[in-house]
Each structure stands twice: as C-alpha cells, then as structure tokens.
Amino acid sequence: MTWREPGRKIAWHVKRSVTVEVAGQKLTLRTDAGEEYLHALAAFVNEKIAEVKNSTRTFSTHALAILAALNIADELFQAREQKDDLKRRVREKAQRIGELLDKVPDGKSS
C-alpha cells in the first residue's frame, strides 16, 4: 500500500521507509509521504483505539483495532455524506441563482 499526503500524487518509486507505532506495534511503511504526516496518522489511530478502550470492556488489541477501524470508517462515511449533501445544496443554489439571473432584463434597448 502506498501512503500519500492529501493533494500529493502517488509516486511509483517509493522514496523511503517510515516507522510508526500503532497500538503498541511498530510498523515500517514504505512511502513518499512526509514522516510527520505518517506520525499524525498513527497518532490519530492510537487516539481512536484509546477512545474505544475507554468505552468497552474489551482488552484484546485486535478487537480494539477493529472497533477503532469501524469508528473511523463511520466518520469517513458521515463526512462523505455531508460533502455530497453540501455539493448538492451548492448545485441547487447555483441553479436557482442562474434562473434568477435569466429573469433580469439585460438592459439592452430593442
């Protein structure tokens, strides 16, 4: 899997390896993304795992990771839905503005 920062094109030649720690496990990722970005991703995942750990009786790292992944997926799906709704509303407003502008006289004399 190739990790990349938002807005960066995927490089076909991986430039370096970055080691991060997630759920107490060290992982080495081959990436062209910045090291800080990968550490921020790992910190985010660790925070989600900690949230799940504080809200459940499960102590299995595997189960905590799966529950955290489900929470992250839920957030992603909700964000996508909100983005799609916003795009729809902007499109509707733009269409309405266009219709209103079409009704405005152009000011030309015939």
C-alpha positions in Angstrom: 0.0 0.0 0.0 1.3 3.5 -0.8 0.7 6.2 1.7 0.5 9.8 0.5 -0.4 13.1 1.8 -3.6 14.8 0.6 -3.0 16.7 -2.6 0.1 14.8 -3.5 0.2 12.5 -6.5 1.1 8.9 -5.9 4.8 8.3 -6.7 5.5 5.0 -8.3 9.0 5.0 -6.9 8.8 4.8 -3.1 11.4 7.1 -1.6 11.8 5.9 2.0 10.6 3.9 4.9 8.9 5.4 7.9 8.4 3.6 11.2 5.3 4.4 13.3 3.8 2.8 16.3 0.2 1.9 16.4 -1.4 0.0 19.3 2.0 -0.7 20.7 3.2 -2.3 17.5 6.0 -0.8 15.4 5.2 -0.7 11.7 7.5 0.2 8.9 5.7 1.8 6.0 7.2 2.4 2.5 6.0 5.9 1.4 6.6 9.1 -0.4 4.6 11.0 2.2 6.3 13.1 4.9 7.3 11.5 8.1 5.3 14.0 10.2 2.2 13.1 8.2 2.5 9.4 8.9 3.1 10.0 12.5 0.0 12.2 12.6 -2.0 9.3 11.1 -0.6 6.9 13.6 -1.4 9.3 16.5 -5.0 9.6 15.1 -5.4 5.8 15.0 -3.9 5.5 18.5 -6.4 8.1 19.8 -9.3 6.2 18.3 -8.1 3.0 19.8 -7.8 4.7 23.2 -11.4 6.1 22.9 -12.7 2.6 22.2 -10.6 1.1 25.1 -12.2 3.7 27.5 -15.7 2.8 26.3 -15.6 -1.0 26.3 -14.6 -3.9 28.4 -12.6 -5.5 25.5 -8.9 -5.6 26.1 -7.9 -7.6 23.1 -5.7 -5.3 20.9 -7.1 -7.0 17.8 -10.7 -6.3 18.8 -9.9 -2.7 19.9 -8.2 -2.1 16.5 -11.3 -3.5 14.7 -13.7 -1.4 16.7 -11.5 1.7 16.1 -11.4 1.0 12.4 -15.2 0.8 12.4 -15.4 4.1 14.2 -13.0 5.7 11.7 -15.0 4.2 8.8 -18.2 5.6 10.3 -16.7 9.1 10.5 -15.4 8.8 6.9 -18.9 7.7 5.6 -20.6 10.6 7.5 -18.0 13.1 6.2 -18.6 11.8 2.6 -22.4 12.1 3.1 -22.0 15.7 4.4 -19.8 16.6 1.5 -22.2 15.1 -1.0 -25.1 17.0 0.7 -23.1 20.2 0.6 -22.3 19.7 -3.1 -26.0 19.1 -3.9 -27.1 22.2 -2.0 -24.4 24.4 -3.7 -25.5 23.0 -7.1 -29.2 23.8 -6.3 -28.3 27.3 -5.1 -26.2 27.9 -8.2 -29.0 26.7 -10.4 -31.5 29.0 -8.6 -29.2 32.0 -9.0 -28.8 31.2 -12.7 -32.6 31.1 -13.1 -33.0 34.4 -11.3 -30.3 36.0 -13.4 -32.1 34.8 -16.5 -35.1 36.8 -15.4 -33.2 40.0 -15.0 -33.5 42.3 -18.1 -30.2 42.7 -19.9 -30.6 46.4 -20.2 -30.3 46.5 -24.0 -32.8 48.6 -25.9 -34.5 47.0 -28.9 
